[in-house]
């Protein structure tokens, strides 16, 4: 799983920085924080954790499904067995 990009990087950037992000001395200004940042931090953290858990458990689930049901089983039967197993675990 990856991405390979080949090419040459230009020596100078093709577009200058936006004026709203550059201060008078040419450096970027620090981002102003608002109270909304703290409110959105917990849902963002929980959503990212849920996505990471899903990303980690799907291959394990598919491996276990292959071991329990078998590779030659038709797809519909495999889904049915997985649904019954999920119902029994709940």
ZIRABEL-V634474 format. One record per backbone hydrogen bond with DSSP energy under -0.5 kcal/mol. NH is the residue of the N-H (numbers start at 0). CO is the residue of the C=O. Records with the same first field share a line. If there is no record, write none. Layout:
# ZIRABEL-V634474
NH->CO / CO
This chain:
# ZIRABEL-V634474
20->17
21->17 / 18
22->26
25->22
28->20
36->33
37->33
38->34
39->35
40->36
41->37
42->38
43->39
44->40
45->41
46->42
47->43
48->44
49->45
50->46
51->47
52->48
53->49
54->50
55->51
56->52
57->53
58->54
59->55
60->56
61->57
62->58
63->59
64->60
65->61
66->62
67->63
68->64
69->64 / 65
72->69
77->73
78->74
79->75
80->76
81->77
82->78
83->79
84->80
85->81
86->82
87->83
88->84
89->85
